[in-house]
């Protein structure tokens, strides 16, 4: 490592590092074996600059990848949870040759190591047979200071596309300006040398801010793209200007007047000109994706933009009547492909919408998900290299077939074409989590969040992953970041409560619930969480009071589905010792579940919940049969997320039916898995549902 020249080598070949990643390596290598605190590193790498901690995490991840430090056991960089990082390798500072030269005769090397480096209790020396890391810390000799070597905190090719103004100011035509902005943003995301912030991070910004420098600094980007759109019949005027975030000066500006069918050519040119103005490399394959024109039919394109506007409300923003919104968007996509049957992008987006509606139970009719697959197949037939077609087929594998490995292959292919698309990175991380590769997923979410820090979706998913890994403190920080990114959305607070309850911090969970605005109870989940907090505190009357105004069905706490509120009442009455009331509530819950199962006979959530109600009624054989059936259909090896939840339900059924050895065995298995969202030692210690099995765990030496 040549610090003076800021170069890193392995076996004579240079290893590319971003400036901040090199600064991080330098800070760690200077003191091998010493813990460097997160605040210390932030101050060192970003002096006099306010940055989010996730920037440090992203650079640590990038450095590990560059060093080949990707295994379970760290070879070079150790994370000390909640504190900082430590460099594990050997480092020797070499004097400059002749006292002046800062270049070694041969570059130092990072060896490829198959095993971790053993640590010496008596200091660190070069070990026989191990090629040492040679750190040439020659800044003073070269007459340089750390401050002089520090690169700007803002990546030079980073960009935010601000909302495009609709100059016609027609509320019914808002979709058009949004659609043009989204198309430009998607084309820019195809350029790997650009770092493009998602629209979710900029949607609340002004289209033409008075102080562009302040907005660029707030967003952490080097440039802003501003635009306006005015439609007049079949002609469209598009004005754009690229503003330097550091000086506020214009880097490039243009005005276009075109017919609607030629609008894609304008969007292509905008992407190319922005890349040129920012001196970003545009590879040949990327240029082909940027130049892609999906349709020349103006009406089909107009219908497509209307559909996209509605679909975005379903997928990101939220709509009052989701089913109605889905149906309107679906109808518009169908109208678009009806006018232009070769409109592959519209087929792909129709497939994605149907898959999304099916997965989130907005429209779980078998015909709808079958239509999703048909649309994805057609998109792939028409344009097999279209990344959105790959993404659509990946979601069919994901949401319909639960074939996560196949979905991951499609998502990876899509990312090759759109390397800067955060949604594709999100899809990849989400599938990795289903495959049990939760740490990889967390790293992926962290990278996306670092590049797009104002989008609350990414830290939310990151928090969920940390909860699964039982890194509850990190999960709470991630949920707080999500809340800060979207202060009007209280959803992150509910996930914060779930992490607190599972980690055993019931008091803080109660405080978080108390701080929520009155009436905030999406699908009854706030009610269910409040019940769980009081139940874990063994406050039976308080738990029952929480259900006083509960709907008949509410969101389950440890299961992504709704459940009868009577099942929770049964738990509370049993805790209170009121056997008659408990039995009556269990019976009502059982009957409600059986009624739903008549229409959804294979629903695993309903079958598992039915098993819990049957266990409460003493119908042990039926309860165990349902619990085992669901677990066998969805083992953890098939789906690490849902499989863990079903295994937890089976353990609860086994505890309630007296199968204590089986319950203890399954609880121990859960504690070994990345299943911290459903099970932890503290939950076992506090949750009355595991009272019966706690002694069995203690006898086996596994007491929480």
Buried (B, 14 or more C-beta within 10 A) or exposed (E): BBBBBBBBBBEEEEBEBBBBBBBBBBBBBBEBBEEBEBEEBBEBBBEEBEBBBBBBBBBBBBBBEBBBBEEEEBBBBBEEEEEBBBBBBBBBEEEBEEEEBBEBEEBBBBBEBEEBBEEEEEEBEEEEEEBBBBBBBBBEBBEBEBEEBBBEBBBBBBBBBBBBBBBBEEEEBEBBBBBBBBBBBBBBBBBBBBBBBBBBBBBEBBBBBEEBBEBBBBBBBBBBBBBBBBBEEEEBBBBBBBBBBBEBEEBBEEEBEBEBBBBBBBBBBBBBBBBEBBEBEBEEEBBEBBBBBBBBBBBBBBBBBBBBBBBBBBBBEEBEEBEEBBBBBBBBBBBBBEBBEBBBBBBBBBBBBBBBBBBBEBBEEEEBBBBBBBBBBBBBEBBEBBBBBBBBBBBBBBBBEBBBEBBBBBBBBBBBBBBBBBBBBBBBBBBBBBBBBBBBBBBBBBBBBBBBBBBBBBBBBBBBBBBBBBBBEBBBBBBBBBBBBBEEEBBBBBBBBBBBBBBBBBEBBBEBBEEBEEEEBEEBBBBBBBBBBBBBBBBBEBBBBBBEEBBEBBBBBBBEBBBBBBBBBBBBBBBBEBEEBBBBBBBBBBEBBEEBBEEEEEBBBBBBBBBBBBBBBEBBEBBBBBBBBBBEBBBBEBBBBBBBBBBBBBBBBBBBBEBBEBBBBBBBBBBEBBBBBBBBBBBBBBBBBBEBBBEBBEEEEBEB
